[in-house]
């Protein structure tokens, strides 16, 4: 801002917006703007309605719009006039670098304009970006980490969804263009409160899935703002609020019951990553993975295990450090990578097998085994540990699998640690003892390895337990496709009474 408020009538320091600019004009405006506007002589009080004293001279205020160069002049001025509480007439509109600049001759109007800073959004830029991220077939909008979207960054458009004006602009666009939205992903946007999302309740009534993962929500009370939504799926992974719960039950009670998402015919699936949590689907995958793995491992040909390992998998074998007769473990001993015993870095590295080809090749060289599947104990935590006994002069072992999802519901091993030791006398006595048969009117046939593998796969796909999956396969003479079709037909026709009677899984044809 340039100040023309001199008392001697001299025009020496007056700024003429149509003339040559004063070198000190910008600096004085900045000082005046930081002080709330009104010129460099704020304490004189001789301004009347924005007009200065001394012969009707005026104070001029320069208004600057960062990156205003890319906007049409008429659009920009109209947008400012629509939101500003005071009418104004811009003087000497021009472009300086990337900025659009003009002058105002009234302090009240200048202050009103200053107050609308960051309250105008470029909705066209927003719309183009959101259109690119919208999946019409799923009615899903992915706004994950939108603030670094390349298209927005290239146009210098700032979309920060934890600011009220940005979030309201996005919700307005959703309301006007895709009110039938079903899935909304707002992950990775540094949201620390959900006040503005309350507008979704009335404006997006069909919303079923909301992803708020990787944000900064610190308490479940924030969810009160959106409890009017009829959600069936809510993602809250990697939010600080997840750290306050020790188990899934307490989390569900706190989030669902408090926020009204249980009852009224609604069932909410809440996804929150907490150490030690394992969903039912993942647990079922691990439980069925282990028998299938050892079925192949004991088959004599271990090459099919290639499908179970990640390309960058690693494997290590170790044995107890203090053993009275290490040679009793035969071929296992020479490849043991016990770090308490091995001090040479080169040997340590050599005994660590890298890549799935080397891992499976090494496994194929190990002695043939027959595992006592009845003795397997599977612990599912942030990693998977399997303990049990295998028939090879009866060894006890502990095996740690580190796995990652491999598409669908399958798993892929990225790290495998096998610990082998001699079994104790008691373990040898209990090994490979057939469990007492349950009373039955008909003998229970022993399943072959292919049937066991088919049973595990069918249980995984159908969601039924192993007993009912086996019955379904037996009723359909172990025809996997026919059993699957029969199960699907019965499920569609609501003919499965899980808690009353064991159903017949034969086709009516």
Secondary structure by P-SEA (a helix, b strand, c coil): cccccccccccccccccccccccaaaaaaaaaaaaccccccccccccccccccccbbbbbbbbbbcccccccaaaaaaaaaacccbbbbbccccccccbbbbccccaaaaaaaaaacccccaaaaaaaaaaaaccccccbbbbccccccaaaaaaccccccccaaaaaaaaaaaaaccccccbbbbccccccccccccccccccccccbbbbccccccccccccccccccccbbbbcccccccccccaaaaaaacccccccccccbbbbbbbbccccccaaaaaaaaaaaaaaaaaaacccccccccccccbbbbbbbccccccccccaaaaaaacccccccccaaaaaaaccccaaaaaaaaaaccbbbbccccbbbbbccbbbbbbcccccbbbbbbbbbcccccccbbbbcbbbbbbbbbcaaaaaacccccccccccbbbbbbcaaaaaaaaaaaaaacccaaaaaaaaaaaccaaaaaaaaaaaaaaacccccccccccccccc
